[in-house]
Amino acid sequence: MSLSKFSAAKDDSVYRCKYGEATRLSQLTCPQWSQDLQYLLQGAGALEITLGHEVAPPANQHARLLDFNRRESLAVTFIYNSCGPEAKAFLRHIPRSPAAMWTALAAEFDTAASRAGREGLIREFNRIKCSDYSSVSAYITALMDFKDVLASTDQAITDPTFISRLTSSLPDPYDTTIQLLHQ
């Protein structure tokens, strides 16, 4: 088996394997990561194991047990390798079971699912600065990520709030452009 089938992409925000690709897990990417990874796991025949719906067959069913163990190992590999650094560090304290990993990661990283998590995301949205990023485009993308994650919650970032945050936080050379937009 070629190791390239499971290699990470040069772009650290995406995990690629022969079954497709997934956004790497972080506080902002949990919903997309979950959706992406479910497709990869389904392609590998490991989704039901990860969700806890399929359990290991009896030990006397050797061929079925080998197949189950192979798919379970794939699930662990996919889950771990599709995580960003913070999530990988978190997994060091979680049993190497796909179901345990999946449940623990969802509870820890799906920040939009809890009020405290959503409030933390809003604080972070209001805290970040353009100078934290390599380009204005990267900064706008980061702001959009916050908007997208919170879009289907009771604390969605409205378009006027987004525009206000963006225009008030761009570097001084953009002042003329912003003034023209407001006319």
N, C-alpha and C positions, 0 to 999 in steps of 0.2 A: 504494500500500500504506500502510495506517495505521500510524503509529509506535506506537500504543497496543497493537498486537498483541504487541509485544516489550517493553513497559514493565515495570519492576520494581515489585513491590508496595510499598505504604507500609510494610509489615512487612519490615524488612531481613533477616529470617531466611529469607524465602521468595522465590524467583524465579518470576514468572508470565509465561506467553506463551500464544498461542492454542492450543498443544498441551497445556497443563496447567501444573502447577507443580512446583517442585523445592526441597527444602531447600538453602539456600546451603552451600557447602563450607567446612568448618573442620576443625580437628583432631578434633573430637568427632562430626562429622556425615558423615564420608566414606562409611560403608556405606549410609546412607539417601540421601545425595546421589547416589551411584553408581546405586542402584536407580531413584530418581526420574528422573534424567537419561537413563537408558537408555530409559525409556518416552517421554520427550519426543523424543529422537533417533529412536526408531523411528517415532513419529508423523510426523516430518518426513522420513522416508526416509533418514536420515543415520547410523543406528546402525552399519551394516556398514562405512561409510567410517571412522567413529570407531574401530572395533575393528580396522581394518586389513585387513578381509576383502574390501573392494571398492576397486579402484584405478581411476584415471582411464582412460577409454577412449582409443584412439588419436586424435590431433589431426584426422585426416581424417573422424572421426565427429562432426561439428560439433554437431549437436543433442544427442547423448548427452553430449558433453563440457560443453556449456552447462548441462545438467541436473545433471551431476555437480558442476560448480563451484558451482552454486547451493546444492545440498545440503551441500557441504563448507563453504561460507561460513556456512550456518545452524548447522552443528555447531560451528564456531569461536565463533560468536556465543553460542550456548546455553551452551557450556562456560565461556567467559569471564564472561558475565553472571550465571551461577549460582554464581560463586565469591564468597566473602567477601573482605575487604580483604587478608588475609595471602596467600590463594591467588592473588589478582590480582597482587600484588606478585611472587610467585614466578613467575608466567607471563611476566613481562616478559623473562625470559631463556630462554624456550622458543620454538622455531619455531611459527608460526601454522598448524600442521597439527593437525587433530583427533586423529589417532592419537598424535602426539608429546605433545600437551597431556594427553590422557587417561592415557597411560602415566606421564608425569612426575608428574602430580597424584596418581595412585594410589600411586606409590612414595613421595612426600613426605608425603601426608596420611593414608594408611591406617595410623595408629599402632597399631591393635589387631593388625595383621598381624605385627609384630615384637616380640620380647621386650623390647627397649629401649623401644619405643613404649608397650607395655602398662605397663611399670614407670613411665614418665613420666606416664601417665594416672593411675596409682594415687597417685603423689606429688602430682599436682595435686588429685585427689579429697581427699586428706588435708590439703592446704594451704588450699583455699578456705575462706572464712569467710562467715557470713551477712551481715556488714556490707559485703561486696563487692557485694551485690545490692540492688536497689531494694525488694524485699519478701521475706518468708519464703517465699512461694510460688515466687518466681523462684529462690531458693536451693535449695529442695527439687527443683525442676525440673532445675537444674544437676547436683545430686547424682544424680538419676535418669538423666540423660544419660550420666554416667560409668558407672553400673551397667549401662545398656542396651548401651553400646559394648563393654564387657568381658564381657557375659553369655555369649557362646559361646566364650570363650577359657579357657585353663588358669589365668587369673588373675581369674576372675569375682569380683565383689563379692557376698558372701553376704548374705542378709537380716539376720542378726545383726550383721554388720559395718556394714551400711548404717544400721541402727537405732541402733547405738552411736555412729556418726559423727554422725548427725543429732541425737540427743538430747544429745550432749556439746557440740554447737556452736551450739545455739540461744541467742538472747539471754536474759538473766536473767528478763525477764517471763514466760517460758515454763516456769520451774522448777516451779511448782505443777502445771501440766498434766503435765509429764514425771513428777513424783512420783506423781500419780494414775494414770498409765498403768502405772507399774512395780508398783503394788499388786495 
